[in-house]
Amino acid sequence: MTQGRRVLLYFSWSRPAETGAPLESIDDRFPALFELRRMLYPRFEAIADPQEFDPGIGGFLDHVQRPNFAAFSAQASLDTGNGVLDIERVDGDGVLHPLDDALLQNIDTVIVIGFDSLRTNQFASASEVGAVRRFLSDPDHLIFVCVHHDIGEADALSPIDRVAEQAAEYYHHGDRTIPPRQGFGGFGRSLLAALDVPVINRFGLRPAAQFDGSPQPIVAAHALDRLGLLKGVDTFNLHPHLPHLERVGESVGKLDVLARQHVDVTAPPHPFVQASVNAFDALLQSRADVFPGALLVGDTTLWSSTAGGVASLRRLWSNVVTRERR
């Protein structure tokens, strides 16, 4: 009997750097739990007791953010017969757990959850890049480097133009829990750049929905899907702010666009959509001659169960962790 796959779910954030973000600044940080309760009342009143639930940013990570990925871990454990290894890059005690050879030992499937705020300066070290290259030297290995949005990046603009740009992006996605400026994925971006497949996660775009409120189907390049990861996968999800995964430099010739998602053209205008683009690159895959193994780039919410399209996403999860041996 073939042994089930072993999966690593790697949160590339520094917990102390995230939870220690100054509350007096609304930009480039997660919301505190008490802020979320206020903005979305009464949705989170079940976790309102400050004696039981940390009302700060740590409470948001533990009781809102992390539970988003519980369904994936549970399903992957059932599909593989193995528990999912769940690691934070820097844990609550400040201990660094690098993505190195020791961590990758006996792992064949890695999913990097790139919810590290750009403000915290998480970068892949040379030893980590070397470890990932060695990991990808095995044709049976697969790594997903998943980043999230980069909203409100307007440092080069004047203060007046910056506000106008950030307001346009804010009104487009329509999520009042998101600050004017919030960028994620520095670790993943640095890892991809060092692997010579640079990708920039741009904007936070509102995906299109069908008339019944379900996600619109993805535009999948099935002919390029050599691992069959998108077999039976019709949609991703309706998370309100998804990134366009822009291939830059060498990655244009090394990464294929495996799936695209349509933008909600009924949403308030956005610079990306105003350029007559109505779909964004949502999933990238390394070409067969780039690495012996497979590298994919997607959004973090591909592994989340809270934004719609769950039945289709569950099919993706199973396809990933039960793929044929190579």
Protein Blocks (a to p, Z undefined) as FASTA:
>chain_A
ZZddddddddfbdfklmmmpcfkbmghiacdfklmmmmmocklmmmmplklpccblmlmm
mmmmmmmmmmmmmmmmmmnopacddddfbafkopacddbfklmgopabdcddffbcfklo
pacdfklmmmmmmmmmpmkbccdddddddehiakkpcfklmmmmmmmmmmmnopakbcfb
dcehklmmmmmmmnopacddehjddddddfkopacdddddfklmmnopmgoiabfcfdfb
dcddddehjllmmpccfbdcdddfkbccdfklmnopabdcfbdcddfklpmbdcddddfk
lmcckegjklmmmmmmmmmmmcccZZ
